[in-house]
Amino acid sequence: MGDFLQQTAGPWTMYQVCIGLALVLLGFVAKLVVGFVITHQLARLTARTESHADDLAVVAITRPLGVILPLVGVFLGLRYLVSLQPEWTWLPQVDRAFRLVSILLVAWTAFRLVNAGATLLGEMTAKTESKLDDQLVPLASKGAKVFIATLGFVLVAQNLGYSVSGLLAGLGIGGLALAMAAKDALANLFGSLMIMLDRPFRVGDFVTFDGGEGTVEEIGMRSTRVRTIAKTVVSIPNQNLANATVENQSLMPQRRVRFTLGVTYDTSAAQMEELVARITELLRAREDVDSEQILVRFTEFGASSLDILVQYFTVPVEFTRALEIREQVNLQLMRLVEGMGLSIAFPTRTVHLAGGRGDAVVPAGH
């Protein structure tokens, strides 16, 4: 056995060749061991979860490892044999080739893991009501891949001997020029991110903003589309919405109704007290009105009426339903005033004629 190991095979002894082959074999054995662990242990654990992202992550690392581990074994064996020949000067080329291949394999693995991460984010955003985060997942995935590709390109260029500092300076100037040209698009993008994080409104909410009001139909990456009451669609840049005051009426727990009911001056104090009490009783009897937040008070001696402040909150907040309740209450108030023999006041003006025998009551505006 000793004589066999001392025999030569080219510039190496059989002992040296065996060590090189052992290193190569070690890489393939490592591939088999890691593949067995991933297939029979890790894959079983991920199969028990509801998420599909961890299954994709396992698949994402399985194939690259199946290439990287044997490659490491081949590199170590080849490098060992080459290092035994001092007169050979191409050892740095072997190292450089290995680094280049390693960078490409790592970038390939990172690309596959980004797909798994995008699947995980997609599963998480699917559980939310907002559609904006669903649109951000592909954007984040593409951004991560662009970053990985750029980083891989820079590392490959550096290993090939190119000046990375000059390349980075060029990329920086180009990126600055691109950012200046697309500043509005970037502002809208950041505006959409702020809307997603702050969530002042969601799709389906009825909002009031500077210039109009309507129902939010879509929250995009550049603009938000609102269906107005006139059934037109308004597209508002997200940077404007992010900086504007937006009133979300859909978040109201109740809808307030506030107005002044005026009765004529021939109403007596006793009749006024009874009218206020009966209006309060009327509102409390309705199930669609919050009985704890009813306010009815005789507040003003107006120019042509005795004014009663009426305020209540409708339990339904939907706009058309609240209008229906308001109409019903108004009709009940009219019947109540008529039933008590009183009159709802309208603007009038009393004119005193000098030397005349009486006063003339003229409706305002005549």
DRENSE-871847 format. One line per 3 residues: number of its first residue (from 1); their letters; for each residue x, y, z of N, C-alpha, C. Coordinates in steps of 0.1 Angstrom, whole numbers. Example, Ala and Ser with C-alpha at 12.3 -4.5 7.8 and 13.67 -1.06 7.14 Angstrom:
2
1 = as = 132:-57:78:123:-45:78:132:-33:78  128:-22:71:137:-11:71:129:0:79
% end
This chain:
366
1 = mgd = 8:-12:0:0:0:0:9:13:0  20:11:8:29:23:8:36:25:-5  39:14:-12:45:16:-25:35:22:-35
4 = flq = 23:19:-34:13:24:-43:11:39:-41  11:43:-28:10:57:-25:22:66:-29  33:59:-30:45:66:-35:46:67:-50
7 = qta = 38:60:-57:39:61:-71:34:75:-76  38:78:-88:35:91:-93:24:91:-104  16:101:-104:6:103:-115:8:117:-120
10 = gpw = 16:118:-130:20:132:-135:29:138:-125  27:151:-121:36:157:-111:32:154:-97  22:146:-94:18:143:-80:21:128:-77
13 = tmy = 22:126:-64:22:112:-59:8:107:-58  6:94:-57:-8:89:-55:-14:93:-42  -5:95:-32:-10:100:-19:-16:113:-21
16 = qvc = -10:122:-28:-15:136:-30:-28:135:-39  -28:126:-49:-40:125:-57:-52:120:-49  -49:111:-39:-60:105:-31:-65:116:-22
19 = igl = -57:125:-17:-62:136:-8:-70:145:-16  -66:148:-29:-74:157:-37:-88:150:-40  -88:138:-44:-100:131:-47:-109:130:-34
22 = alv = -103:128:-22:-111:128:-10:-118:141:-7  -111:152:-10:-118:165:-9:-130:166:-18  -128:162:-31:-139:162:-40:-150:153:-35
25 = llg = -147:141:-31:-157:132:-26:-164:137:-14  -157:145:-5:-163:151:7:-174:161:2  -172:168:-8:-182:177:-13:-195:170:-17
28 = fva = -193:159:-24:-205:151:-29:-212:144:-17  -204:140:-7:-210:134:5:-218:144:13  -212:156:13:-219:167:20:-233:170:13
31 = klv = -233:170:0:-245:172:-8:-255:162:-4  -251:149:-3:-261:138:0:-266:140:14  -257:143:23:-262:145:37:-272:156:39
34 = vgf = -268:168:33:-277:179:34:-290:177:27  -289:170:15:-301:167:8:-310:158:16  -304:148:23:-312:139:31:-319:146:43
37 = vit = -311:155:49:-317:163:61:-328:172:56  -326:178:45:-337:188:40:-349:180:35  -347:169:28:-358:162:22:-366:154:33
40 = hql = -359:148:43:-366:139:52:-369:146:65  -363:157:68:-365:163:81:-372:177:80  -365:186:73:-370:200:72:-382:200:63
43 = arl = -383:193:52:-395:193:44:-407:187:51  -405:178:60:-416:173:68:-422:183:77  -413:191:83:-418:201:92:-426:212:85
46 = tar = -420:216:73:-427:227:66:-440:222:60  -441:209:57:-454:203:52:-465:204:62  -462:205:74:-472:206:85:-478:220:86
49 = tes = -472:230:81:-477:243:82:-487:247:71  -495:257:74:-505:261:64:-499:269:53  -488:276:56:-481:285:46:-474:277:35
52 = had = -474:282:23:-467:276:12:-453:282:10  -451:293:18:-438:300:16:-426:292:21  -428:285:33:-417:278:38:-414:266:29
55 = dla = -424:260:22:-421:249:13:-412:255:1  -416:267:-4:-408:273:-14:-394:276:-10  -392:280:3:-379:283:8:-370:271:9
58 = vva = -376:259:12:-369:247:13:-364:243:-2  -373:244:-11:-370:241:-25:-359:251:-30  -360:264:-26:-351:274:-30:-337:272:-27
61 = itr = -335:266:-15:-321:263:-10:-316:249:-14  -325:240:-18:-321:226:-20:-312:225:-33  -317:231:-44:-310:230:-57:-296:237:-56
64 = plg = -296:250:-51:-283:257:-51:-273:249:-42  -277:244:-31:-268:236:-22:-263:224:-29  -272:218:-38:-268:206:-45:-257:209:-55
67 = vil = -256:222:-59:-245:226:-68:-233:232:-61  -235:239:-50:-225:246:-43:-216:236:-36  -221:226:-29:-213:217:-21:-204:209:-29
70 = plv = -208:202:-40:-198:195:-49:-188:205:-55  -193:217:-58:-183:227:-64:-172:230:-54  -176:232:-41:-166:235:-31:-156:223:-30
73 = gvf = -161:211:-30:-152:199:-30:-143:199:-41  -148:201:-54:-139:202:-65:-129:213:-64  -133:224:-60:-124:236:-58:-113:232:-48
76 = lgl = -116:227:-36:-106:224:-26:-96:213:-31  -102:203:-38:-93:193:-43:-83:198:-54  -89:206:-63:-81:212:-74:-71:222:-68
79 = ryl = -75:230:-59:-66:240:-53:-54:233:-45  -58:222:-39:-47:215:-31:-37:210:-41  -41:204:-52:-31:198:-61:-23:209:-68
82 = vsl = -30:220:-72:-23:231:-78:-12:237:-69  -16:239:-56:-7:245:-47:6:237:-44  6:224:-48:18:216:-46:28:218:-57
85 = qpe = 24:226:-67:33:229:-78:37:244:-78  47:248:-71:51:262:-70:53:269:-83  57:261:-93:61:267:-106:48:271:-114
88 = wtw = 37:265:-110:24:269:-117:19:282:-111  16:291:-120:12:305:-116:-3:308:-118  -10:298:-121:-25:301:-124:-34:297:-112
91 = lpq = -28:296:-100:-36:294:-88:-45:306:-85  -41:319:-87:-50:330:-85:-62:329:-95  -60:324:-107:-71:323:-116:-81:313:-111
94 = vdr = -76:302:-105:-86:292:-99:-94:299:-88  -87:306:-79:-95:313:-69:-105:323:-74  -101:330:-85:-110:340:-90:-122:333:-97
97 = afr = -120:322:-104:-131:315:-110:-140:310:-100  -135:305:-89:-144:300:-78:-152:311:-72  -146:323:-70:-153:334:-64:-164:338:-73
100 = lvs = -161:339:-86:-172:343:-96:-183:334:-96  -180:321:-97:-191:311:-97:-199:311:-83  -192:313:-72:-198:314:-59:-208:326:-59
103 = ill = -204:337:-64:-212:349:-64:-225:347:-72  -223:340:-84:-235:337:-92:-245:328:-85  -239:318:-78:-247:308:-71:-254:314:-59
106 = vaw = -247:323:-52:-254:329:-41:-265:339:-46  -262:346:-56:-273:355:-62:-285:346:-67  -282:335:-73:-293:326:-77:-301:321:-65
109 = taf = -295:318:-54:-302:314:-42:-310:325:-36  -304:337:-36:-311:349:-31:-323:352:-39  -323:350:-52:-334:353:-61:-345:343:-57
112 = rlv = -342:331:-55:-352:320:-51:-358:323:-38  -350:328:-28:-355:331:-15:-364:343:-15  -361:352:-24:-370:364:-26:-384:360:-30
115 = nag = -384:350:-39:-397:345:-44:-405:339:-32  -398:331:-24:-404:325:-12:-409:336:-2  -401:347:0:-405:358:8:-417:365:3
118 = atl = -417:367:-11:-429:373:-17:-442:365:-15  -440:352:-15:-452:343:-13:-457:345:2  -447:346:11:-451:348:25:-458:361:27
121 = lge = -452:372:21:-459:385:23:-473:385:16  -474:378:5:-487:377:-2:-497:370:7  -493:360:14:-502:353:23:-506:362:34
124 = mta = -497:370:39:-500:379:50:-509:391:46  -506:397:34:-514:408:30:-528:403:25  -530:391:21:-543:386:17:-553:386:29
127 = kte = -548:386:41:-556:386:53:-561:400:57  -555:410:51:-559:424:54:-570:428:44  -577:439:48:-588:444:39:-582:454:29
130 = skl = -571:460:31:-565:469:22:-559:462:10  -561:468:-2:-555:462:-14:-542:468:-18  -538:479:-11:-525:486:-14:-514:477:-10
133 = ddq = -514:470:1:-503:462:5:-501:450:-5  -513:445:-11:-511:435:-21:-504:440:-33  -505:452:-36:-498:458:-48:-484:461:-44
136 = lvp = -480:463:-31:-467:465:-28:-458:453:-28  -464:441:-26:-456:429:-26:-448:427:-39  -454:427:-51:-446:426:-63:-436:437:-64
139 = las = -439:449:-60:-429:460:-61:-417:457:-52  -420:452:-40:-409:449:-30:-401:438:-36  -407:428:-42:-400:416:-47:-391:421:-59
142 = kga = -396:429:-68:-388:434:-79:-376:442:-74  -379:451:-64:-368:459:-58:-357:451:-52  -361:440:-45:-351:432:-39:-342:425:-49
145 = kvf = -349:420:-60:-341:414:-71:-332:423:-78  -337:436:-80:-328:446:-86:-316:448:-77  -318:449:-64:-307:452:-55:-297:440:-55
148 = iat = -302:428:-55:-293:416:-56:-286:415:-69  -292:418:-80:-286:418:-93:-275:429:-93  -278:441:-88:-268:452:-88:-256:448:-80
151 = lgf = -259:443:-68:-248:439:-59:-239:428:-65  -246:418:-71:-238:407:-78:-230:413:-89  -235:422:-97:-228:428:-108:-216:435:-103
154 = vlv = -217:443:-92:-206:450:-87:-195:441:-82  -199:430:-75:-189:420:-70:-182:413:-81  -189:410:-92:-183:403:-103:-173:412:-110
157 = aqn = -177:425:-112:-168:435:-118:-156:437:-109  -157:437:-96:-146:439:-88:-136:427:-89  -141:415:-89:-133:403:-91:-126:402:-104
160 = lgy = -132:408:-114:-126:409:-128:-116:420:-129  -114:428:-119:-103:438:-119:-108:452:-123  -121:454:-124:-125:467:-128:-126:476:-116
163 = svs = -126:489:-118:-127:499:-107:-141:500:-102  -143:495:-90:-157:496:-84:-160:510:-80  -151:517:-75:-154:531:-70:-159:540:-82
166 = gll = -152:539:-94:-157:546:-105:-171:542:-109  -173:528:-109:-186:523:-112:-197:528:-103  -194:528:-90:-204:532:-80:-207:547:-81
169 = agl = -196:555:-84:-198:569:-87:-207:572:-99  -205:564:-109:-214:565:-121:-228:561:-118  -230:550:-110:-243:546:-106:-250:557:-97
172 = gig = -242:563:-89:-248:573:-80:-252:585:-87  -244:590:-97:-249:601:-105:-261:598:-113  -261:586:-119:-272:582:-127:-285:580:-119
175 = gla = -283:575:-107:-294:574:-98:-300:587:-93  -291:597:-91:-295:610:-87:-303:617:-99  -298:615:-111:-305:621:-122:-319:615:-124
178 = lam = -319:602:-122:-332:595:-123:-342:599:-113  -336:601:-100:-345:605:-89:-351:619:-92  -342:628:-97:-347:641:-100:-358:641:-111
181 = aak = -356:633:-121:-366:632:-132:-379:626:-127  -378:617:-118:-390:610:-113:-394:614:-99  -392:626:-95:-395:630:-82:-410:630:-79
184 = dal = -418:633:-89:-432:633:-86:-437:619:-84  -432:610:-93:-435:595:-91:-431:590:-78  -419:594:-74:-414:589:-61:-422:595:-49
187 = anl = -426:608:-51:-435:614:-40:-448:607:-39  -454:603:-51:-466:595:-50:-464:582:-44  -453:575:-47:-450:562:-42:-449:563:-26
190 = fgs = -442:573:-21:-440:574:-7:-454:578:-1  -462:586:-8:-475:589:-3:-484:577:-2  -483:568:-12:-490:555:-11:-486:547:1
193 = lmi = -472:547:4:-467:540:16:-473:546:28  -473:559:29:-479:565:41:-493:562:43  -501:562:32:-515:558:33:-517:544:38
196 = mld = -508:535:33:-509:521:37:-505:519:52  -495:526:57:-491:525:70:-500:532:80  -505:544:76:-513:552:85:-528:547:84
199 = rpf = -532:543:73:-546:538:70:-557:548:74  -556:560:69:-567:570:72:-580:566:65  -580:558:55:-592:553:49:-589:540:41
202 = rvg = -599:533:37:-598:520:30:-607:520:18  -606:510:10:-615:509:-2:-629:507:4  -638:515:-2:-652:514:3:-656:524:13
205 = dfv = -647:532:18:-650:542:28:-655:555:21  -664:562:27:-669:575:22:-661:586:29  -654:593:20:-645:604:26:-648:617:20
208 = tfd = -644:627:28:-645:641:23:-631:647:23  -628:653:12:-615:659:10:-616:673:3  -605:680:2:-605:693:-4:-610:692:-18
211 = gge = -621:697:-21:-626:697:-35:-637:687:-37  -641:679:-28:-652:670:-30:-653:659:-20  -662:649:-23:-664:638:-14:-669:626:-22
214 = gtv = -667:614:-17:-672:602:-24:-666:590:-18  -668:579:-25:-664:566:-20:-651:561:-26  -642:557:-18:-629:552:-23:-631:539:-30
217 = eei = -627:539:-43:-628:527:-51:-615:519:-53  -604:527:-53:-591:520:-55:-580:529:-50  -570:522:-43:-558:529:-38:-546:523:-46
220 = gmr = -541:531:-55:-531:526:-64:-517:531:-59  -507:528:-67:-493:532:-63:-491:547:-66  -498:553:-76:-497:567:-80:-508:575:-75
223 = str = -520:570:-75:-532:579:-72:-542:570:-65  -552:577:-60:-564:571:-53:-576:575:-61  -585:566:-65:-597:569:-72:-609:569:-63
226 = vrt = -616:580:-64:-628:582:-56:-640:584:-65  -651:577:-62:-664:578:-69:-672:588:-62  -675:599:-68:-682:610:-62:-697:607:-62
229 = iak = -704:616:-55:-719:614:-54:-725:616:-68  -719:624:-77:-724:626:-90:-720:614:-100  -714:604:-94:-710:591:-101:-698:593:-110
232 = tvv = -691:605:-109:-678:606:-116:-667:601:-108  -656:598:-115:-644:593:-108:-633:603:-107  -628:606:-95:-618:616:-94:-605:608:-90
235 = sip = -594:611:-97:-581:605:-94:-573:615:-87  -569:612:-75:-561:622:-66:-547:616:-64  -537:624:-68:-523:619:-65:-521:616:-50
238 = nqn = -514:605:-47:-513:601:-33:-505:611:-25  -495:618:-32:-488:628:-24:-497:639:-19  -507:643:-27:-517:653:-22:-525:648:-11
241 = lan = -530:635:-12:-538:629:-1:-530:628:12  -517:624:10:-509:622:22:-507:635:30  -508:646:23:-506:659:30:-519:667:33
244 = atv = -530:661:28:-543:668:29:-551:663:42  -561:671:45:-570:667:56:-581:660:50  -582:647:53:-593:638:48:-602:634:59
247 = enq = -615:636:58:-625:632:68:-631:619:63  -629:609:71:-635:596:68:-648:594:75  -659:596:68:-672:595:74:-676:581:77
250 = slm = -670:571:71:-673:557:73:-669:553:87  -659:560:93:-655:556:107:-663:562:118  -674:570:114:-682:576:124:-690:564:131
253 = pqr = -690:564:144:-698:554:151:-713:557:150  -716:570:149:-730:575:147:-730:587:138  -741:591:133:-742:603:124:-750:613:131
256 = rvr = -745:625:133:-751:636:140:-761:644:131  -773:647:137:-782:656:131:-785:668:140  -783:680:135:-784:692:144:-791:703:135
259 = ftl = -802:709:141:-809:719:134:-817:728:144  -822:738:140:-830:747:148:-845:747:143  -854:744:153:-868:744:150:-874:757:155
262 = gvt = -880:766:147:-886:778:151:-901:778:151  -907:782:162:-921:783:163:-925:798:165  -937:801:162:-942:815:162:-942:821:176
265 = ydt = -942:835:177:-941:842:189:-954:841:197  -965:836:191:-977:835:199:-978:822:208  -966:815:208:-965:803:216:-963:807:231
268 = saa = -970:802:240:-969:805:254:-957:797:260  -953:802:272:-942:795:279:-946:780:283  -959:778:287:-963:765:290:-963:756:278
271 = qme = -967:761:267:-967:754:254:-953:751:250  -944:760:252:-930:758:248:-924:746:257  -926:746:270:-921:736:279:-927:722:274
274 = elv = -940:722:271:-946:709:267:-940:705:253  -938:714:244:-932:711:231:-918:705:232  -910:711:241:-896:706:243:-897:692:249
277 = ari = -905:690:258:-906:676:265:-911:666:255  -921:669:247:-927:660:237:-917:656:226  -909:666:222:-899:664:211:-888:654:217
280 = tel = -884:656:230:-875:647:236:-881:633:237  -893:632:241:-900:619:242:-901:612:229  -904:620:218:-905:615:205:-892:608:200
283 = lra = -881:615:202:-868:610:198:-863:598:206  -866:598:219:-862:586:227:-870:574:224  -882:576:218:-890:564:214:-885:557:202
286 = red = -876:563:194:-871:557:182:-859:549:185  -859:536:180:-848:527:182:-836:531:173  -838:538:162:-827:542:154:-820:555:158
289 = vds = -824:560:169:-818:572:175:-812:569:188  -799:573:191:-793:571:204:-800:579:215  -806:572:224:-814:579:234:-805:586:244
292 = eqi = -792:582:245:-784:588:255:-778:602:250  -780:605:237:-773:617:232:-784:626:225  -795:628:232:-805:637:226:-805:650:234
295 = lvr = -805:661:226:-804:674:232:-815:683:225  -825:687:233:-836:695:229:-837:706:239  -835:719:235:-835:730:244:-841:743:237
298 = fte = -849:750:244:-853:763:239:-842:773:241  -836:778:230:-823:785:231:-824:800:228  -832:804:218:-831:817:213:-845:824:211
301 = fga = -845:837:213:-856:846:209:-851:851:196  -855:845:185:-850:849:172:-857:861:166  -853:865:155:-858:877:149:-873:875:145
304 = ssl = -877:863:142:-891:861:138:-896:848:143  -889:842:153:-893:829:159:-887:826:172  -893:817:180:-888:812:192:-880:799:188
307 = dil = -867:799:190:-859:788:184:-856:777:194  -858:765:189:-855:753:197:-843:745:191  -832:743:198:-821:735:193:-824:721:194
310 = vqy = -824:713:183:-826:699:183:-814:692:178  -809:683:186:-797:675:182:-798:661:186  -796:652:177:-796:637:180:-786:630:171
313 = ftv = -784:617:174:-775:609:166:-782:597:161  -781:595:148:-787:583:143:-778:571:144  -783:559:148:-775:547:150:-769:543:136
316 = pve = -777:542:126:-772:538:113:-763:550:108  -751:547:102:-743:558:97:-743:558:82  -749:549:75:-750:549:61:-758:561:57
319 = ftr = -752:569:47:-758:582:44:-772:582:40  -776:573:31:-790:573:27:-800:569:38  -795:559:46:-804:555:57:-805:566:68
322 = ale = -794:574:70:-795:585:79:-804:596:74  -804:598:61:-814:608:55:-828:603:57  -830:590:55:-844:585:57:-849:587:71
325 = ire = -840:585:81:-844:587:95:-847:602:98  -838:610:92:-840:625:94:-853:629:88  -857:624:77:-870:628:71:-882:623:79
328 = qvn = -881:611:85:-891:606:93:-893:615:106  -882:618:112:-882:627:124:-888:640:121  -884:646:109:-890:659:105:-905:659:104
331 = lql = -910:648:97:-924:647:95:-931:645:109  -925:638:118:-931:636:131:-932:649:139  -921:657:137:-921:670:144:-932:680:138
334 = mrl = -934:679:125:-944:687:119:-958:683:124  -961:670:125:-974:666:130:-975:669:145  -964:669:153:-965:672:167:-968:687:169
337 = veg = -962:696:161:-964:710:162:-979:713:158  -983:707:147:-997:709:142:-1007:704:153  -1004:692:159:-1013:686:168:-1015:695:181
340 = mgl = -1005:702:184:-1005:711:196:-1011:725:193  -1015:727:180:-1021:739:176:-1011:750:175  -999:747:173:-988:757:171:-985:758:157
343 = sia = -976:767:153:-972:769:140:-957:771:139  -951:765:128:-937:767:126:-935:780:120  -926:788:125:-924:802:121:-917:802:107
346 = fpt = -919:813:100:-912:817:88:-908:831:90  -897:835:83:-892:849:84:-903:859:82  -906:868:91:-916:879:90:-910:892:95
349 = rtv = -917:903:92:-913:916:96:-925:924:100  -925:930:112:-937:938:116:-934:953:113  -943:959:106:-941:973:101:-951:982:109
352 = hla = -946:992:116:-955:1001:123:-956:1014:115  -969:1017:111:-972:1029:103:-975:1041:112  -968:1051:110:-970:1063:118:-984:1069:115
355 = ggr = -992:1071:125:-1005:1077:123:-1015:1066:119  -1011:1054:117:-1020:1044:113:-1028:1038:125  -1038:1030:122:-1046:1024:132:-1042:1010:137
358 = gda = -1031:1004:131:-1026:991:135:-1013:988:129  -1009:976:132:-996:971:127:-999:961:115  -990:961:106:-990:952:94:-979:942:95
361 = vvp = -982:930:94:-972:919:94:-969:915:80  -957:918:75:-953:915:61:-943:904:61  -944:894:53:-934:884:52:-921:890:48
364 = agh = -910:885:53:-897:890:50:-894:889:35  -888:899:29:-885:899:15:-895:906:7  -907:911:13:-917:918:6:-916:933:11
% end
